[in-house]
Amino acid sequence: MGSLVQSVDWLAIAPPTVTAVVALVILVADLFLPEERKPLLGGIAIGGLLLAGLSLLPLHDGDRSTFCLSTGTRACSYTADHFTLVIQFLVLGGALLTALLSVSTLTDFKLPSGEYWFLLLSSAAGAALLPASRDLATLVVALEVASLPAFALVGLRRDDRRSSEAALKFFLSSVTATAVMLLGVSFVYAATGTLHLTQVAETLTDVDPRLETLAQAGVALTLVGLAFKTAAVPFHFWVPDTYVGAPLPIAAYLSVIGKAVGFTGLILVTVVAFPSYSDIWGPALAVLAALTMTVGNAAALRQRADRANSAVRLLAWSSVGQAGYLLVPIAAAAYTDDPAHAIGSTVAYALMYAVVNLGAFAVAALVARTSPANRIADYRGLYARRPLAALAMGFFLLCLAGLPPGIIGLFAKVTVFSAAVDAGLGWLAVVMAINVVIALYYYLQWTAVLFRAPDEAEAAEGHQRLRVPTPLATAIALAAVLGIALSGAPQLVLRFASGALL
């Protein structure tokens, strides 16, 4: 193996680097700031995420690489191509909205602000590094840097038993996934003698027959480990309890950034590293997609409106169902001559889902301020109490359902559906169509609750409304504006999905 070039393209690695440096600044500043000035740390975190997002602008050409081998086939460990930039934009934008949601949560639950912001930005730095990873070692490290701080964030409410239980379930499932994936990566390395994704792809096309079984096992185990990270069925069991036990902003973060991390890793290993084994991972991911969307939507359909935390549980199961839709184009990539085009549908759908799902969690955080149980029944008459919040929530739910005026949700689903049909996966397209109809019921049912007349107790509560914190209102408004802007130009989704990102 050749040596690594010692020069570093600092501009290319700026987004994750800036995020990590700001996290360290917060950790040090927390030691010296008095308690009454700790809210400044939130401002530093938000400013750091904005700065990291702005550092993407000079990279718009998408043609920078660093940490490359100096001899033999050119292979790099870090590549800032268009795929990387889009996912980094999603991660940093999602982390920014999460930070805005978190400001009031820290005050309401008296969470340690220094630890919270340090862990959030550390996780975001790992998530921003992952899409640029072009060797298996960097990919695994980025995945764990994104995941490990999330365990602590889930269990940060130390006086809440549910929070500790959620953190434990999340930790055990994630550690199991990591162990399985590391075993798979070690098998792949033993069979190919390299960790760089492009070199792995070349070597696997003509692997030594004596190592063929080892290579197949490595590919399968690596995919199983990443399936845990995406919350695909049957590796989804940790999701509902983790979302309920975690602080709401962290549940929102996991539902969007956590999924982005898992799907990014899955795309890189399948399309870039293992294209020659598409006959193995293609059918497996197609079955996983069908199971995931069906189980997620069926479980969401069973949520009772009067059950405590039913709103968060419904969003949790809905996110499992949405993960099934996101898997469809990746499975379709195995059946096309140009898999790089197929994954554009997954990325386009992920961008839509990130905006509207974070918006839905933002409204849920608002309702939780007056109704801590956060039942779906607590949303009855929300339009009478907070008309703008109810309209925003209705819009987010309709986007997730794929109904007007949530045009962006409809077009995103069309791109995923088209990817399945174009790849000859007609049966998977039928399963998806059935699940979309199932999801319509519970999304529309929740939307109808928002506009029902409140009962007398709810009407009385409406006169004692708490003031909406400015950061929380900003998060809801940003998500709504982005969703409306995307719905106003839905052709951008089709154009985005038809392009090659890798």
N, C-alpha and C positions, 0 to 999 in steps of 0.2 A: 504494500500500500504506500502511496506517495505521501510526502509530507504536506502539511497545510501551509498555505501562504500566510505569512505573518501580518501583512497589512489588512486593516479592517475598514470596510466601507461604513463609516459611522452614520451617514445619512440613511443608508438602507435599514440599519437596525435601530433607528431613532424611536419609532413608536413603542416597542416593548421596553427599550432602554429608558426613555423618559418616564414611563409609567413606574418602572422599578425604582428609579432614582427618587421620584417624588414619594414613593412608599417609604424609602429609607429616611428621607427628610422628615416625614410625619413621625416616624418611630423615634427619631432623635428629638424633635421638637416637643413631643409628648412628655419627655423627661423634664423639660424646663418650664413649660407653660403652667401657670396656676390653674386650678380647677375652673374658675369662672371664665377663663379665656380659652378653654378647650374647644368651644365651637369654631374657633379659627381654623382648626385642623380640617373641618369639613370644607371650608373655603379653599384651603390648599389642595385638597383632594380633587375638588371639582375643577379648579384651575389647572391642575396637573393633567387631568383627563382631556381637557380642552386643548392644552398644549400638545399632548400626544396625538390627538386627532388632527391638529393643524400640521404636524410633522409628516402627515401622509401626502400633503399637497405637492411637495417637490418630487414625489415618487410616482406621479400619475402615469408616466410612460411604462412602468411595469417591466423594466428590463435590467434590474440591478441584482447582483449576487455577490456574496462574500463568503469567507471561510471555504475556499475552493482548493481542490487538490492541484498540485503544481506539476505532477507527472501523469502520464497515461491519459485515459479518458477524462474529459473535463467533467467533474462532479462537484457540486457545492453543497454545503450544509445549510446555507441560508439563502433563500431566493425571494426577492420582493417583486413577484409578477402580479398580473391583474387579479388572480385568484387570492393571493395573499392580501392585497390592498383592500379588496371588497370585504373579506372576512375580518380584517383588522378594523375597518370602518364599523362593521356590525358590532364587534366586541367592544370597542372604545365608546361608540354611541350608546350601546346597551348599558355599559358600566356607568356612563354619565347619567342616564336616566335613573339607574339604580341609586346612584349617589344622591340625586335630588329627592328620591323617595325616602332615603335613609335619614335625612337631617332631622325630621320630626320624630322618627322612630327612636333615634338615640335619646332624645329628650324624654319622650313618653315612657320608655322602659328603662331609663337610666343605664344604658349600656356603656361600657368603657370606650370612649370615642377614639383614643389613640390606637388601641388594638383593632377596633373595627375598621378604621380607615386603612391602616397598614395591611390588614388581611385582605380587604377588598381590592386594593390596588395591586397587591402581590399576585392575587388570583388573576386579575385582569392582565397583568404583565405576562404571565404564563400563557393565558388564552391568546394574547396578541402574538406571542412568539410561535405558537403551534402552526398556523397556516404557512409560515415561512420555512418551517423545518423540512429539509430534504434528505435527512438521514434518520435512521430508526432511533439512534441514541438521542439526538436532539428532540425528536418527536416524543419519546417517552418522558424525557426530562420536562419538556414544556407541558405535557399532559399532567404530570404530577405537581408541577408548580401551580397550575391552574386548579387542581383538585384539593391539595392538602390544606390551603387556607380556608377553603369552603367548608371543610369538616368543622373547623373552629367557629366559623361564622354561624353555622347552623346551631351549634350548641352554646352560643354566647350568652343566652339568657340562663344563667347558672341556677337561678331559683325556680326554674320551670322544668318539671319532670319530663314533660312531652318534648321539650327542646333537647334534653340530654338523650332521651330515647331516639329521637330523630337523628341526632348526630352519630349515635352508635350504629344505627342501621345503615346510614349513609357511609360511614367509615368502613364497616365490615364488607359491604357490597363492593365498594370501590377498591379496597385492598385485594379482595378476591379477583376482581377484574384485572388489576395491575399485575398480580402474580401470574395469572393465566397468560396475559399479553406478553410479559417478560419471558415466559417460557417459550412462547411462540416466536418471539424475536430472536431468542438465542438459537432456536432450531433453524430459523431462516439464515442467520449468520453462519452457523455451522455448515449449512448446505451451499452457501454462495461465497463465503469468505469476504463479504463486504456489508456495510451498513447503509451506504448511499442508495437512495431509492431508485435512481436511474440505473445504477450498476446492478442492483438486485434484479430489476426487470430484465436486463440483458442476460444475466447469468441463469435465471430461472427458465429461460427459453431453451437452454441446452445443459441442464443440470446432470451431473454424474448419475447414471441409473442406480448406483448403490445408495445414493442419497435422495432418491426421488420420494420415498415414503417420509423421510425426515422433513423434506421441503413441504410436502403436502400437509403434514401435521403442523408445521410452523405457520403456514398460511391460515389454516383453520383456527388454531389457538389465538393468533393475533386478531382475527376477525371476531372471535367470541369475546375477547377482552374489550374490544372497542364497542361491541354490542351492549355490554353493561353500561358504558359511558353514555350511550344514546338513549338508554331506558327502553330499549326494544324488548318486546315480549319474547321469551319468558324471563328476562333480566330486569324487570320493571318494578319488582315488589317493594322497593325502597321509596318509590316516588311519593305516594299519597301521604304517608306518615311523616316523611322528611319535610314536605311542603307545609304541612299543618304545624309541625313543631318549630320550624325555622321562623325568624322574624320575616314579615311579609316582603320587605325589599329583597331579602336573600332568596326567598322562594321565587320571586320574579327573576332574580339573577340566574338561578339554577335552571329555570324553565327556558331561558333564552340563551345565555352565555354558556351554561353547562351543556346544552344540546349542541350549540355551535362548535364547541370544542370536540365533542364526540364525533359529529358528522364530518368535521374537517379532517380529523385523523382517519376516519373511515374512507373518505374520498382519496386521500393521499396514498394510503396503502393499497387500495383496490385499483384505482385508475393509473397511478404512477408506478407503484412497485410490483403489483401482482397482475398485470393485464393478461399474462400467459395462463393464469389460473382462473380466468373468467368463467370457465365451465363449472368451477367449484363454487365461487362466491356469488355468481349471478343468480342461480336458482335458490341458493340459501337466503340471500337478501330479499328475493321476491317473496318467499314464504314468510320471512320475518316481517316484511312490510304488511302483508295481508293479516297476519296474526296481531301485529301491534295496533293497527288502526281499528280492527274489530274489537279486540279486548278493551282498548282505551275508550272507544265510543260506547260500548255496551255498559261498562262500569260507570261512565259519566251519566248515562241514561237512568241509572238506578239510584242516583243521589236524591235524598229526600230534602225538600226545601226547609223543613223545620229542624233538621239535624244540625248540631253545633259544628261549625267550620265547614258546612256543606258547600259554601261558595268557593273556598280554597280547594276543597277536595274535587269539586267539579272542574276547576281550572287545572288541577293536577292530572286528573284522568283525561281531560281534553288534550293536555300537552302530550300524553302518551299516544293518543289517537293522531295528533298532528305529526308525531315522530314517524308514524307509519307512512303518512303522505310524503315526508321528506326522504324516506328510504326508497320510494318508488323509482325516481330517476337514477339513483345509484345502481339499483338492480338492473334498470334498463341499459345502463352503460355497458353491461356485459354482452349485450345482444346487438350492439351497433358497431359499425366500422370506425366511428369517431366518438369514443366515449367522453372526450373532453367537452363535446357539445352537450351531451346529455346532462352533465352535472350542473350546467347553467340553470336548469329548472329547479334543482334543489336549492341553489344559492338564492335565486329569485324568490322562491317560496319562503326561505329562511328570513330574508330581509323583511318581507311583508309580515310574517309571523312575529318577528322581534318587535316591530313597532306596535302592533295592535295588542299583543299579549302583555307587554310592559304597561301599555295604557290601561288594560283591564285590571291588572294588579294595582296600578296607581289608584283607580277608583275604589278597589277593594280596601286599600289602605285608608282611604278617606272615610268609607263607611265604618271601618273597624274602630275609628276614633269615638264613635257614639254607640256602636253595637259590637262589642268585643267578641261575641260569639260568632259573628260573621256568617250567619245563615243566609241562604238565598231569600228566605222570608223577610229578612231585615231590609231587603232592597225594595219591598213593596212601598209604593208611593214616593220613591226617591225623586221623581219628577216634580212632585208637589213641594218637596223640601229643598232640593238642589237641582233645578232644571238643567243647568249646564252640565253637571256631572252625570245626570241620567242620560242626556242626549249623547254625551261622549261614550258612556258605557254601552248604550244601545248600538252606537256606531261600531265600537270595537267588537261586540258580539256578532254583529251582522257581517263584519269583515271576516271573522273566523269561520262563520257559516258559509261565506261566499255568496251573500245576497246583497242587492242594491239597498242603500247607497254605498255599501262596502264593495265597490267595483274591483278594488285591488285584490280582495280575497277571491273573487270569482275568477279573475284573470290568472292569478297564481295557481289556482286549482286546475284551470284549463291547461296551463303549461305542463303541470305534472301529469295530468291525464293524457295529454298528447305524447309525452315522452314514453309512457307505457304502450300506447297504441302503435307509435312508430317503431318500437322495438319488437313488436309482435306479441306483447304480453296482454292479449285481449282479456284473459281471465282476471288478471290483476286490475285492469281498468274497470271491469264489472264490479269486483269487490270494492274498489274505491268509490264507485258511483253509489253503491248500496250504503256504504258508510257515511258518505256525504249526506244522504237523505236521513239516516239515523241521527247524525249530529244536528241537522236542522231542528229537530224536535226540541232538544234540550237548550240549544242556543235561543230559539224563538220563545220558549217557555220562560226563560230568564228575562229576555227582553220585555215580554208582556208584563212581568211582575213590576218592572220599573215604572210603568205608566198606569198601574191600577190605583184606584182611590185609596189613600191610607185609612186605616181604622182610627178610632178616636185617640187611642194611646199614641199611635205614630204621629197623628196630627199635633198632639200636645208636645211631643218630643221635637217637632219641627220648629216650635217657637223658642227652643232652648239650644239651638245649634251652636256648636263650637266653631270658632274662627278657623278657616282653612289656612294652614301654614303656606307661606309663599313658595317655598321649594316644591311642595307637593302639588300645589296648583300649577306651577310651571311645568312639572313633569306631565301632568294630565294634558295641559294645553299643547305642549310640544308633540306628544304622541298623537293627539287629535289632528293637529295641523299637518304633521307628516302623513298621516293616514289619508286625510282629505286631499292633500297635494298628489299623493300617489294614485288615488282613485280618480283624480282629474286627468291623469295622463297614463292610463293603464297600458297603453301600447309600449311604454318603456319596459314593462315587465316582459312582454313578448320579445322585444328587441334584445333585452339583456339575456333572456334564457336561450336565445338562438346563437349567441356568441360563444367563442371558445375562450375559457378563462385560463386554462393550463397550457 
